[in-house]
Amino acid sequence: MLFLTTVYAIDIYAYAVISNHTHVVLHVDKNMADGWDTNEVLRRYHKLHKGTRLTQKYVKGDKLSPGELVTFDETVEGYRQRLYDISWFMRSLNEYIARQANKIVLFGLFNN
């Protein structure tokens, strides 16, 4: 959960972990995300997601064509918006929890 605060422009003010769900009190800092340059948006987004062929190409330092730049700029803005979106934050959190729970279940099945 705390790792996600290093990716998103969202701070966790409080949380409670219940046996079958969580409660979180969050603060969204849209101004922070709006201040990130392209490299910072991609650095953060790529911590969790593979990105697109264009964003991978850009990060490697390859030159983008003018046509690619149009799509690239739209993609980066979409990533920026995701990085301050509570729904995307919760999606990332819940996906991690589900993966860990699945590992426990599978481990239990193969060790019985």
C-alpha positions as CSV (number, residue, x, y, z in Angstrom):
1,M,0.0,0.0,0.0
2,L,2.7,2.4,0.9
3,F,4.7,1.6,-2.3
4,L,1.7,3.0,-4.3
5,T,2.2,6.4,-2.7
6,T,5.7,6.5,-4.4
7,V,3.9,6.0,-7.8
8,Y,0.7,7.9,-7.5
9,A,0.1,11.6,-6.5
10,I,-2.0,10.2,-3.7
11,D,-1.2,10.1,0.0
12,I,-2.6,7.7,2.5
13,Y,-3.8,9.5,5.6
14,A,-5.3,6.5,7.4
15,Y,-6.1,2.9,6.7
16,A,-7.7,-0.1,8.3
17,V,-7.3,-3.7,7.1
18,I,-10.3,-5.9,7.9
19,S,-10.4,-9.6,7.3
20,N,-12.1,-9.3,3.9
21,H,-11.6,-5.6,2.9
22,T,-9.8,-2.4,3.5
23,H,-10.7,1.2,4.4
24,V,-8.4,4.0,3.3
25,V,-8.5,7.8,3.8
26,L,-6.7,9.3,0.8
27,H,-5.5,12.8,-0.3
28,V,-5.2,13.4,-4.0
29,D,-2.6,16.0,-5.1
30,K,-3.6,16.8,-8.6
31,N,-1.3,19.8,-8.6
32,M,1.7,17.6,-7.9
33,A,0.9,15.3,-10.9
34,D,0.3,18.3,-13.1
35,G,3.8,19.5,-12.2
36,W,5.5,16.3,-13.3
37,D,7.4,16.4,-16.6
38,T,7.0,13.6,-19.2
39,N,10.0,11.7,-17.8
40,E,8.6,11.7,-14.3
41,V,5.1,10.6,-15.4
42,L,6.6,7.7,-17.3
43,R,9.1,6.7,-14.6
44,R,6.2,6.4,-12.1
45,Y,3.7,4.8,-14.5
46,H,6.3,2.2,-15.6
47,K,6.9,1.1,-12.0
48,L,3.5,-0.6,-12.2
49,H,2.7,-1.0,-15.9
50,K,4.6,-2.0,-19.0
51,G,3.3,1.0,-21.0
52,T,3.0,1.1,-24.8
53,R,5.5,0.5,-27.5
54,L,5.8,4.3,-27.9
55,T,6.4,5.0,-24.2
56,Q,9.0,2.2,-24.1
57,K,10.7,3.6,-27.2
58,Y,10.8,7.1,-25.7
59,V,12.3,5.8,-22.4
60,K,15.0,4.0,-24.4
61,G,15.9,7.3,-25.9
62,D,14.7,6.5,-29.5
63,K,13.5,9.4,-31.6
64,L,9.7,9.5,-32.2
65,S,8.2,10.7,-35.5
66,P,5.8,13.7,-35.6
67,G,2.9,11.3,-35.9
68,E,4.1,9.2,-33.0
69,L,4.5,12.3,-30.9
70,V,0.8,13.1,-31.2
71,T,-0.2,9.7,-29.9
72,F,2.7,9.7,-27.3
73,D,1.6,13.1,-25.8
74,E,-2.0,11.9,-25.5
75,T,-0.8,8.7,-23.8
76,V,1.4,10.5,-21.3
77,E,-1.5,12.8,-20.4
78,G,-3.7,9.7,-19.9
79,Y,-1.0,8.2,-17.6
80,R,-0.8,11.5,-15.7
81,Q,-4.5,11.5,-15.1
82,R,-4.4,7.8,-13.9
83,L,-1.7,8.7,-11.4
84,Y,-4.0,11.0,-9.4
85,D,-7.2,8.9,-9.9
86,I,-8.5,7.1,-6.8
87,S,-10.1,4.3,-8.9
88,W,-6.7,3.5,-10.5
89,F,-5.0,3.6,-7.1
90,M,-7.6,1.2,-5.6
91,R,-7.3,-1.0,-8.7
92,S,-3.6,-1.3,-8.2
93,L,-4.0,-2.0,-4.5
94,N,-6.7,-4.6,-5.0
95,E,-4.8,-6.3,-7.8
96,Y,-1.8,-6.7,-5.5
97,I,-3.9,-8.1,-2.7
98,A,-5.7,-10.5,-5.0
99,R,-2.4,-11.8,-6.4
100,Q,-1.0,-12.4,-2.9
101,A,-4.2,-14.2,-1.9
102,N,-4.0,-16.4,-5.0
103,K,-0.4,-17.3,-4.2
104,I,-1.5,-18.4,-0.7
105,V,-4.4,-20.4,-2.0
106,L,-2.2,-22.1,-4.7
107,F,0.6,-22.7,-2.3
108,G,-1.9,-24.4,0.1
109,L,-3.3,-26.6,-2.7
110,F,0.1,-27.9,-3.7
111,N,1.3,-28.5,-0.2
112,N,-1.7,-30.5,1.1
